[in-house]
Amino acid sequence: MTGLAMKGSAMNGTGPVKALLVDLDGTLADTADANYAAYAAALAEAGVEPGRDAFDAVAAGRNWRQFLPVLLGETRTDEAPGIAARKTALYADMLHHVRINTPLVRMIEAFLQTGRAALVTTASRASVDAILAHHDLARLFEVTITGDEVTQHKPHPQPYLLAAEALDLAPGDCLAIEDSDVGAASAETAGCPVLRVVMTS
C-alpha cells in the first residue's frame, strides 16, 4: 500500500490556502519505473543505453528537452525530439508500472470540498493525459500545466506562475506539493509555499 510521508512545509501565513498546485512525477504518482522503461526502450533503438542510475541523475524532475541532450551528447542533440516522441508512443504500454499516491489523492479530494487544484508537471501533455485517464485522476484538476505549455521548465518559476494565473489566484494563495528539489525551487521562486512529500511503500 502506498503511504504519504511529509518531509516538511513552508507556509506564508497570509491567509487560507485557496488552491493546491500538485506535481505529478514522484508526488501524485511514482512514474519512475514507467518513465525509465519507456525512455530506455526509445534510447536503445537509437543505440544509447544509459543505466538506471545515470538516467535518474539527469532526468529526475526535468523535461526531456533538458535531459535527453545530455544523454545523447553534443553531436546528437537533434535526435532528442524524435526519441521523446517514440518514448510517448511506448509509454502507453508502461502504465501498469505507475503507482498512484492514494493518500495524496484522498487529501486532494477532501480539499476540493472548499478549494481548487491544478496539476503542474514537466511531463508531456500526451503522457500526462494517459496517466490521468488510466487512473481516473483528471477529475481532480481544474487546470493542468504540462511541459508542453511552458517555454521555461522547472526549476524556473514559469510553470507555477502559469498555474496560479490560470486559476486567477496569487501564487502565495496556492500551496505547491512537490517531491524534488527542482520542483520545490520552481514553486518557491514563483512565490508559492511548498509542501514536500515522499511516497512510501
Residue pairs with C-beta under 8 A, 6 or more apart in sequence:
1 102
1 201
2 30
2 99
2 100
2 101
2 102
2 103
2 199
2 200
2 201
3 103
3 199
3 200
3 201
4 101
4 103
4 104
4 107
4 197
4 198
4 199
4 200
5 197
5 198
5 199
5 200
6 195
6 196
6 197
6 198
7 196
7 197
7 198
8 195
8 196
9 193
9 194
9 195
9 196
10 188
10 193
10 194
10 195
11 17
11 175
11 193
12 172
12 193
14 172
14 173
15 173
17 115
17 173
17 174
17 175
17 193
18 115
18 116
18 167
18 169
18 173
18 174
19 115
19 116
19 117
19 118
19 164
19 167
19 169
19 173
19 174
19 175
20 108
20 111
20 115
20 116
20 117
20 118
20 174
20 175
20 177
21 117
21 118
21 119
21 120
21 160
21 163
21 164
21 174
21 175
21 176
21 177
21 187
21 192
22 28
22 104
22 108
22 117
22 118
22 119
22 120
22 140
22 141
22 176
22 177
23 119
23 120
23 121
23 176
23 177
23 178
23 179
23 180
23 183
24 31
24 119
24 121
24 123
24 128
24 131
25 31
25 32
25 35
25 61
25 121
25 122
25 123
25 179
26 32
26 60
26 61
26 179
26 180
26 199
27 101
27 104
27 177
27 178
27 179
27 183
27 197
27 199
28 100
28 101
28 104
28 105
28 119
28 137
28 177
29 98
29 99
29 100
29 101
29 131
29 135
30 98
30 99
30 100
30 101
30 199
31 97
31 98
31 123
31 131
32 56
33 94
33 97
33 98
34 91
34 94
34 95
34 97
34 98
35 59
35 91
35 94
36 52
36 55
36 56
37 90
37 94
37 97
38 87
38 88
38 90
38 91
38 94
39 55
39 59
39 64
39 83
39 87
40 49
40 50
40 55
41 87
41 90
42 83
42 84
42 86
42 87
42 90
43 49
43 50
43 71
43 83
45 86
46 72
46 76
46 79
46 83
48 71
48 72
50 71
54 71
55 71
58 67
58 70
58 71
59 67
60 180
60 182
61 122
61 154
61 155
61 180
61 181
61 182
61 183
62 122
62 153
62 154
62 182
63 122
63 123
63 147
63 153
63 154
64 80
64 83
64 84
64 87
64 124
64 147
65 80
65 84
65 147
65 153
66 153
68 77
68 80
68 83
68 84
69 77
69 80
72 79
72 80
72 83
84 124
88 124
88 126
88 127
91 126
91 127
91 130
92 130
95 130
95 131
95 134
98 131
98 134
98 135
99 199
100 135
100 137
101 197
101 199
104 177
104 197
105 137
105 140
108 117
108 140
109 140
111 117
112 140
116 142
116 167
116 169
117 140
117 141
117 142
118 141
118 142
118 143
118 144
118 145
118 163
118 166
118 167
118 174
119 128
119 132
119 140
119 141
119 143
119 144
119 145
119 146
120 145
120 159
120 160
120 163
120 176
120 187
121 128
121 144
121 145
121 146
121 147
121 159
122 146
122 147
122 153
122 154
122 159
123 131
123 146
123 147
124 146
124 147
124 148
125 146
125 147
125 148
125 149
128 144
128 146
129 138
131 137
132 138
132 141
132 144
138 144
142 167
143 163
143 166
143 167
145 159
145 162
145 163
145 166
147 153
149 162
150 156
150 158
150 159
150 162
151 158
152 158
152 159
153 159
154 182
154 183
154 185
154 186
155 181
155 182
155 183
155 185
155 186
155 189
156 186
156 189
157 186
157 187
157 189
157 190
157 191
158 186
158 190
159 186
159 190
160 171
160 174
160 176
160 186
160 187
160 190
160 192
161 171
161 190
163 174
164 170
164 171
164 173
164 174
164 190
164 192
167 174
170 191
171 190
171 191
171 192
172 191
172 192
172 193
174 192
174 193
175 192
175 193
175 194
175 195
176 183
176 184
176 187
176 188
176 190
176 192
176 193
176 194
176 195
177 194
177 195
177 197
178 184
178 186
178 187
178 194
178 195
178 196
178 197
179 196
179 197
179 198
179 199
184 194
184 196
187 194
188 194
